[in-house]
Amino acid sequence: MGSQPSGIAYDPVKGELFVANHESNTVSVISDSTDSVVANVSVRSPLGVAYDPAKGEVWVVNEFGSAVSAIADSNNSVVASVPVGSEPIGIAYDSGKGEIFVGNQGSDTVSVISDSTRAIVATVKGLSAPEGMAYDSAKGEIFVATPGPALDLSNSVSVISDISNAVVANITVGIAPYGVAYDPAKGDVFVSNQGSGTLSVISDSSNQVLANVNVGSNPDGVAYDSGKSLVFAANAGDNTVSAVSDSSDKVVATVGAGGDPGAIAYDSARGELFVPGFGSGIVSVISDATLGSSTSSAASTTSTSSSSSTPTSTIATSHTSTSSSSSGSSASSSSSISWSYVIIVAIDAALLLAVGGLVAARKKNLGPIQRHL
């Protein structure tokens, strides 16, 4: 990939993955049949990515441009650019309304864009540094992780109705939530909590947290695997990916991934997970074939507090490396990790203020920097 591959989305019509290379100002297009890059599209400071099947377009956040770009998957060219709020990070496509929701971290808002007119139709205010988000098709709602600013970390997820374009609920989860994925089979929403090393499982019917699952260190991107009924979390802190059963809410496998894995996307046609390594400039391709289903009795539960266990290797391509560092955090140590996390973020923020020219360049990591601590 280019430098700092971050967001990723799967295009099932073309059998392609679109990867945002934040520092390189490009979006790489990967063929899932050859596992090779077939195109690079110039896009300013790309970050979050979402696929719009109705239009055959890929929407990419331009963080420092305060805009989103639409790329036509037919010819891999930018066909539109829509201004949004300050420092956009997360993005999700709403198939029920034909709209794109964009989380603007710098302005504490979510912009709602019509994909037919490519214009903003609503702005949702009052969200604390919104980042990762996912669309719940059963409820017509958008679940938005709101980790808050670096010096005032939050632990909530906001729920936006796509009918009223207003926040209808706020749910308390772990510390510094970031990635979000919707599980239509269970009607649950999975949220990665970077500061807690957990996944929160939320019922979309009650907006209540059903479970908190210990995964790896600094979990970031989350994706649902419909073929296996598993939820995958990319753990940036220990170079692993955790596979969680949606029936038992337990870790059933831990897989090594490329350096600093962040975002993650599921390829339903091939039963594979594509995981960009932010710090390594590669994308790891993981096969779900040997992991078993969420109801498999043969699947073993992996506790992230067992740091001596070796990650199960099911990498489908050879250009990845597994980490030998300890993974995850136990419930007994979550408090100390949380305080250490806050202190580190505070120190980092102070250093950024001292180096004025670098503030904009590192600001991305108040989404991505959090996952790199």
C-alpha positions as CSV (number, residue, x, y, z in Angstrom):
1,M,0.0,0.0,0.0
2,G,0.9,3.7,0.3
3,S,1.9,5.2,3.5
4,Q,-0.4,4.9,6.6
5,P,-3.2,2.7,5.1
6,S,-6.2,3.5,7.3
7,G,-9.9,3.1,6.2
8,I,-11.1,0.2,4.0
9,A,-14.3,-0.8,2.3
10,Y,-15.3,-3.9,0.2
11,D,-17.1,-3.5,-3.1
12,P,-18.9,-6.8,-3.8
13,V,-19.9,-5.9,-7.3
14,K,-16.4,-5.4,-8.5
15,G,-14.7,-7.8,-6.0
16,E,-12.4,-5.1,-4.9
17,L,-11.2,-3.4,-1.7
18,F,-10.6,0.3,-1.5
19,V,-7.9,1.3,1.0
20,A,-7.3,4.9,2.1
21,N,-3.5,5.7,2.3
22,H,-3.7,8.8,4.5
23,E,-0.1,10.1,4.2
24,S,0.2,9.2,0.5
25,N,-3.0,11.0,-0.5
26,T,-4.1,8.0,-2.4
27,V,-6.8,5.3,-2.4
28,S,-5.5,1.9,-3.5
29,V,-7.8,-0.5,-5.2
30,I,-7.1,-4.2,-4.5
31,S,-8.5,-7.1,-6.6
32,D,-9.6,-9.8,-4.2
33,S,-9.0,-12.5,-6.9
34,T,-5.3,-11.7,-7.2
35,D,-4.6,-9.9,-3.9
36,S,-2.8,-7.1,-5.8
37,V,-3.3,-3.4,-6.3
38,V,-5.0,-2.7,-9.7
39,A,-5.3,1.1,-9.3
40,N,-4.4,4.1,-7.2
41,V,-6.7,7.1,-7.0
42,S,-5.5,10.6,-5.9
43,V,-7.5,11.8,-2.9
44,R,-6.5,14.3,-0.3
45,S,-5.8,13.0,3.2
46,P,-8.1,10.0,2.8
47,L,-9.2,8.2,6.0
48,G,-12.7,6.6,6.5
49,V,-14.2,4.7,3.5
50,A,-17.7,3.5,2.8
51,Y,-19.2,1.7,-0.3
52,D,-22.5,2.8,-1.8
53,P,-24.0,-0.1,-3.8
54,A,-26.9,1.9,-5.2
55,K,-24.6,4.2,-7.0
56,G,-21.5,2.0,-7.5
57,E,-19.5,4.6,-5.7
58,V,-16.9,4.6,-2.9
59,W,-17.1,7.5,-0.5
60,V,-13.8,8.6,1.1
61,V,-13.3,11.1,3.9
62,N,-10.7,13.8,3.2
63,E,-9.7,14.6,6.8
64,F,-7.6,17.8,6.2
65,G,-9.8,18.9,3.4
66,S,-13.0,18.8,5.5
67,A,-14.7,17.1,2.6
68,V,-15.7,13.7,1.3
69,S,-14.8,12.4,-2.2
70,A,-17.0,10.0,-4.3
71,I,-15.0,7.5,-6.4
72,A,-16.8,5.7,-9.3
73,D,-15.9,2.0,-9.1
74,S,-16.5,1.7,-12.9
75,N,-13.4,3.7,-13.8
76,N,-11.7,4.5,-10.4
77,S,-12.0,8.2,-10.8
78,V,-13.2,10.9,-8.4
79,V,-16.6,12.1,-9.6
80,A,-17.6,14.4,-6.7
81,S,-16.3,16.2,-3.7
82,V,-18.7,17.4,-0.9
83,P,-17.6,19.8,1.9
84,V,-18.5,18.7,5.4
85,G,-17.5,19.6,8.9
86,S,-14.0,20.0,10.4
87,E,-11.7,17.0,10.5
88,P,-14.0,14.3,9.3
89,I,-13.0,10.8,10.4
90,G,-15.8,8.1,10.3
91,I,-18.2,7.4,7.6
92,A,-21.1,5.0,7.0
93,Y,-23.6,4.3,4.2
94,D,-27.4,4.2,5.0
95,S,-29.0,1.9,2.4
96,G,-32.5,2.6,3.6
97,K,-32.3,6.3,2.8
98,G,-29.5,6.4,0.2
99,E,-27.5,8.6,2.5
100,I,-23.9,8.9,3.7
101,F,-23.2,9.8,7.3
102,V,-19.9,11.5,8.1
103,G,-18.5,12.0,11.6
104,N,-16.7,15.4,11.9
105,Q,-14.4,15.1,14.9
106,G,-13.3,18.7,14.8
107,S,-16.8,20.2,14.8
108,D,-18.6,17.6,17.0
109,T,-21.2,17.0,14.2
110,V,-22.3,14.4,11.8
111,S,-23.0,15.5,8.2
112,V,-25.8,13.6,6.3
113,I,-25.3,13.5,2.5
114,S,-27.8,12.4,-0.2
115,D,-26.1,10.2,-2.7
116,S,-28.5,11.2,-5.4
117,T,-27.9,15.0,-5.1
118,R,-24.5,14.8,-3.5
119,A,-25.5,17.6,-1.2
120,I,-25.8,17.8,2.6
121,V,-29.4,17.3,3.7
122,A,-28.9,17.5,7.5
123,T,-26.3,18.2,10.2
124,V,-26.5,16.4,13.5
125,K,-25.0,18.4,16.3
126,G,-23.9,17.7,19.9
127,L,-21.7,14.6,19.4
128,S,-18.4,14.5,21.2
129,A,-15.6,14.0,18.6
130,P,-17.5,11.4,16.5
131,E,-15.4,8.8,14.7
132,G,-16.3,5.2,13.8
133,M,-19.9,4.4,12.9
134,A,-22.2,1.7,11.4
135,Y,-25.6,1.6,9.9
136,D,-28.3,-0.6,11.5
137,S,-30.7,-1.6,8.7
138,A,-33.3,-3.2,11.0
139,K,-33.8,0.0,13.1
140,G,-32.9,2.7,10.5
141,E,-30.3,4.0,12.9
142,I,-26.6,5.0,12.9
143,F,-24.4,4.0,15.8
144,V,-21.6,6.5,16.3
145,A,-18.6,6.1,18.6
146,T,-17.9,9.3,20.4
147,P,-14.6,9.0,22.3
148,G,-14.3,12.7,23.0
149,P,-11.2,14.9,22.8
150,A,-7.8,13.6,23.8
151,L,-7.8,15.4,27.2
152,D,-11.4,14.6,28.1
153,L,-12.0,11.0,26.9
154,S,-15.6,9.8,26.8
155,N,-17.1,6.4,26.9
156,S,-20.3,6.6,24.9
157,V,-22.0,5.7,21.7
158,S,-24.6,7.9,20.2
159,V,-27.6,6.6,18.2
160,I,-28.9,8.7,15.4
161,S,-32.3,8.1,13.8
162,D,-32.1,8.4,10.0
163,I,-35.8,9.6,10.0
164,S,-35.3,12.6,12.3
165,N,-31.5,12.9,11.9
166,A,-31.4,13.5,15.6
167,V,-29.7,11.6,18.5
168,V,-32.2,9.3,20.1
169,A,-29.9,7.6,22.6
170,N,-26.5,7.7,24.3
171,I,-25.1,4.4,25.5
172,T,-22.2,4.0,28.0
173,V,-19.5,1.6,26.8
174,G,-15.8,1.3,27.5
175,I,-13.1,3.9,27.4
176,A,-12.4,5.7,24.1
177,P,-14.7,3.8,21.7
178,Y,-13.7,3.9,18.1
179,G,-14.7,1.1,15.7
180,V,-18.3,0.0,15.2
181,A,-19.9,-2.9,13.3
182,Y,-23.5,-4.1,13.0
183,D,-24.5,-7.8,13.3
184,P,-27.8,-8.2,11.4
185,A,-28.1,-11.9,12.4
186,K,-28.3,-11.0,16.1
187,G,-29.5,-7.4,16.0
188,D,-26.4,-6.4,17.9
189,V,-23.8,-3.6,17.5
190,F,-20.2,-4.3,18.4
191,V,-18.0,-1.4,19.5
192,S,-14.2,-1.4,20.1
193,N,-13.0,0.4,23.2
194,Q,-9.4,1.4,22.7
195,G,-8.7,2.4,26.3
196,S,-10.3,-0.7,27.8
197,G,-9.1,-3.4,25.4
198,T,-12.7,-4.6,25.0
199,L,-15.6,-5.0,22.6
200,S,-19.0,-3.8,23.9
201,V,-22.0,-5.8,22.6
202,I,-25.1,-3.6,22.4
203,S,-28.6,-4.8,21.7
204,D,-30.2,-2.5,19.1
205,S,-33.7,-3.3,20.5
206,S,-32.9,-2.0,24.0
207,N,-29.8,0.1,23.5
208,Q,-28.3,-1.8,26.4
209,V,-24.8,-3.3,26.7
210,L,-25.2,-7.1,26.8
211,A,-21.5,-7.9,27.3
212,N,-18.0,-6.6,27.3
213,V,-15.5,-9.0,25.6
214,N,-11.8,-8.8,26.4
215,V,-9.8,-8.7,23.1
216,G,-6.3,-7.4,22.2
217,S,-4.5,-4.2,23.0
218,N,-6.0,-1.0,21.5
219,P,-8.8,-2.5,19.4
220,D,-9.7,-0.3,16.5
221,G,-11.6,-1.4,13.4
222,V,-14.5,-3.9,13.7
223,A,-16.1,-6.0,11.0
224,Y,-18.9,-8.6,10.9
225,D,-18.3,-11.9,9.0
226,S,-21.7,-13.1,7.8
227,G,-20.3,-16.4,6.6
228,K,-19.1,-17.5,10.0
229,S,-21.3,-15.3,12.2
230,L,-18.1,-13.9,13.8
231,V,-17.1,-10.3,14.7
232,F,-13.5,-9.4,14.0
233,A,-11.5,-6.6,15.9
234,A,-8.2,-5.3,14.7
235,N,-5.9,-4.8,17.7
236,A,-3.4,-2.1,16.8
237,G,-1.5,-2.5,20.1
238,D,-0.4,-6.1,19.7
239,N,-0.6,-6.7,15.9
240,T,-3.4,-9.2,16.2
241,V,-7.0,-9.7,15.1
242,S,-9.6,-11.2,17.5
243,A,-12.5,-13.3,16.2
244,V,-15.5,-13.1,18.5
245,S,-18.5,-15.5,18.4
246,D,-21.7,-13.5,18.2
247,S,-23.6,-16.4,19.9
248,S,-21.3,-16.7,22.9
249,D,-19.7,-13.3,22.9
250,K,-16.4,-14.9,23.5
251,V,-13.0,-14.8,21.6
252,V,-12.7,-18.0,19.5
253,A,-9.5,-17.2,17.7
254,T,-6.6,-14.8,17.7
255,V,-4.8,-14.2,14.4
256,G,-1.5,-12.3,13.7
257,A,-1.7,-9.3,11.4
258,G,0.6,-6.8,9.8
259,G,2.1,-4.0,11.9
260,D,-0.3,-1.7,13.6
261,P,-3.6,-3.1,12.2
262,G,-6.4,-0.6,12.3
263,A,-9.4,-0.7,10.0
264,I,-10.9,-4.0,8.8
265,A,-13.3,-5.1,6.1
266,Y,-15.0,-8.5,5.3
267,D,-15.0,-9.9,1.8
268,S,-18.2,-12.0,1.6
269,A,-17.3,-13.5,-1.8
270,R,-14.1,-15.1,-0.6
271,G,-14.6,-15.4,3.1
272,E,-11.6,-13.2,3.9
273,L,-10.7,-10.3,6.1
274,F,-8.6,-7.4,4.7
275,V,-6.7,-5.5,7.5
276,P,-4.6,-2.5,6.7
277,G,-1.5,-2.0,8.8
278,F,-1.3,1.7,9.5
279,G,2.4,1.6,10.6
280,S,3.6,-1.0,8.2
281,G,2.1,0.1,4.9
282,I,0.7,-3.4,4.1
283,V,-2.7,-5.1,4.1
284,S,-3.0,-8.5,5.7
285,V,-5.5,-11.0,4.1
286,I,-7.0,-13.4,6.6
287,S,-9.0,-16.5,5.6
288,D,-11.9,-17.3,7.9
289,A,-12.1,-20.9,6.5
290,T,-10.2,-22.6,9.4
291,L,-11.7,-20.5,12.2
292,G,-15.0,-22.4,12.5
293,S,-18.4,-20.8,12.9
294,S,-19.7,-18.9,16.0
295,T,-21.5,-22.1,17.1
296,S,-18.7,-24.5,16.5
297,S,-18.0,-26.7,19.5
298,A,-14.5,-27.2,18.4
299,A,-13.6,-23.5,18.6
300,S,-11.5,-22.6,21.6
301,T,-12.0,-19.5,23.7
302,T,-9.0,-17.3,23.8
303,S,-8.7,-15.0,26.8
304,T,-6.7,-11.8,26.1
305,S,-5.3,-12.0,29.7
306,S,-3.4,-15.1,28.7
307,S,-0.4,-13.3,27.2
308,S,1.7,-16.4,26.8
309,S,-0.6,-18.0,24.2
310,T,0.6,-17.8,20.5
311,P,-1.8,-16.3,18.0
312,T,-3.4,-18.8,15.6
313,S,-2.0,-18.1,12.2
314,T,-4.5,-18.2,9.4
315,I,-3.0,-15.5,7.1
316,A,-3.9,-16.2,3.5
317,T,-1.0,-14.1,2.1
318,S,2.6,-14.2,3.1
319,H,3.4,-10.5,3.6
320,T,2.4,-10.2,7.2
321,S,4.1,-10.7,10.6
322,T,2.7,-11.8,13.9
323,S,3.5,-10.0,17.1
324,S,5.2,-11.7,20.1
325,S,4.0,-9.0,22.5
326,S,1.5,-9.5,25.2
327,S,-2.1,-9.0,24.1
328,G,-5.2,-7.6,25.6
329,S,-6.0,-6.5,29.2
330,S,-7.8,-8.3,32.0
331,A,-10.6,-6.9,34.0
332,S,-8.4,-6.5,37.0
333,S,-5.9,-4.3,35.2
334,S,-8.3,-2.2,33.2
335,S,-8.2,0.7,35.6
336,S,-4.4,1.1,35.5
337,I,-4.5,0.8,31.7
338,S,-7.1,3.4,31.4
339,W,-5.2,5.9,33.6
340,S,-2.0,5.2,31.7
341,Y,-3.8,5.7,28.5
342,V,-5.1,9.1,29.5
343,I,-1.7,10.2,30.7
344,I,0.0,9.1,27.5
345,V,-2.6,10.9,25.4
346,A,-2.2,14.1,27.5
347,I,1.6,14.0,27.1
348,D,1.2,13.5,23.3
349,A,-1.2,16.4,23.0
350,A,1.2,18.7,24.9
351,L,4.0,17.8,22.6
352,L,1.9,18.4,19.6
353,L,1.0,21.9,20.8
354,A,4.7,22.6,21.2
355,V,5.4,21.7,17.6
356,G,2.8,23.8,15.9
357,G,3.5,22.7,12.4
358,L,2.9,19.1,13.3
359,V,-0.4,19.5,15.0
360,A,-2.4,19.1,11.9
361,A,-0.4,16.1,10.7
362,R,-0.8,14.2,14.0
363,K,-4.4,15.3,14.7
364,K,-5.6,12.3,12.7
365,N,-4.5,10.1,15.6
366,L,-7.1,11.5,17.9
367,G,-8.8,8.7,16.1
368,P,-5.8,6.9,14.7
369,I,-3.3,8.2,17.3
370,Q,-5.4,6.8,20.1
371,R,-5.0,3.4,18.6
372,H,-1.2,3.8,18.3
373,L,-0.5,4.4,22.0
